[in-house]
């Protein structure tokens, strides 16, 4: 069977169980399986196993601490009900065979599959990011609603940088020169790195990632890839895999791809804008539009929920100290939760669309966010707006000032607000809220141990 026919067959027949997975893998001569589980940061943890051993027993165990680790590899030392215990036992990880796909950059035939985490009594681990998102999706389903999302992922290509004391720089493209100046939407600027993007598209197709469009963004060698709309869990999986794919494709050309929110001081930050709509499970129609094509009360309530709760989930949408370097006045990123029709100065934008495609674009999330948690957080805001019947403010027609609905200005402030909002504890569960907050505070403590160039520049001889 040709590769083209094989890909068509894969899309027509999704894998649902171990028997089908084994047939799929052996048909490709797969020798290794990468068993992946996304942690709180969206980093791929797990094990690599020979395919024969994997299919003999697909159950896998990893320590429960994988969901309590900071981005620097440490653990929170907070004392509380859910504090980290180094003696914690293993969790059981079970493969979601619908995510089984090739690892197209591997030198030998290799497959990867995303796993879910369970306690030994069969309960899902409530702080695992996939389960956090599932919990929110289930709330929609119980109300007869089907949430739909479409993420837009921004990132930078940069020169290799092996010394963290040196600033990042744009890479050299095929012209032999780095970018200078803003080249938004420039085709020639994208063509500078054609070889990388050809690999990204080929790798994405091999993994059945539904990549839609690629554009050059405002920053030097800053790009954006859009994904087609669909089920939130499926799209979170795709973003999780796509980040890995983009990094691998860039490394193959001796370049780094970074999803830091603000990697270069004088360039724009990188976002993960999230388009959201809600369908009726009964009719399949968008609940944001009525029969006459006008916006419904549900549409405005969804907006009202975002205005009320996005500040409280900002630590999930902007999860690191660096994230807040993007969320500053005078930059291209929003610092508010005002809304407007086709208005990019607002945190909540309503893109032009047909009534059937009416949607809300949340422009607050940064590209460094865990896709599972960012989608869970944004959908939770809309859900609370729907069930609480919240009304939004009036739409903004001109430039949004951000005076009335400001976001938290730093990570600790965002974490405090997150913990204090009782409604979010009910949505996500106190275990997750407490654990996530402890991890974020531990990461901030690690950051505070580093002396920055700014401090050496302005304090060394002046104070």
Secondary structure, DSSP 8 states (H G I E B T S, - for coil): --HHHHHHHHHHS---SHHHHHHHHHHTT--EEEEEEE-TTS-EEEEEEEHHHHHH---EEEEGGGGSB-TTS-B----STT---TT--EEEEEE-GGG-EE-TTSSS-EEEEEEEEE-TTS-B-TTSHHHHHHHHHHHHHHTTEEEEEEEEEEEEEEE----TTS---B---TTSS---S--TT-HHHHHTTHHHHHHHHHHHHHTT--EEEEEE-SSTTEEEEEE--B-HHHHHHHHHHHHHHHHHHHHTTTEEEE--TT-STTS---BEEEEEEEEETTT--BTTB-TTS-B-HHHHHHHHHHHHHGGGGHHHHS-STTHHHHS-TTSSS--B--EEET-TTSSEEE----GGG--EEE---BTTS-HHHHHHHHHHHHHHHHHHT--------S----SSSB--SSHHHHHHHHHH-HHHHHHH-HHHHHHHHHHHHHHHHHHTTS--HHHHHHTTTT-
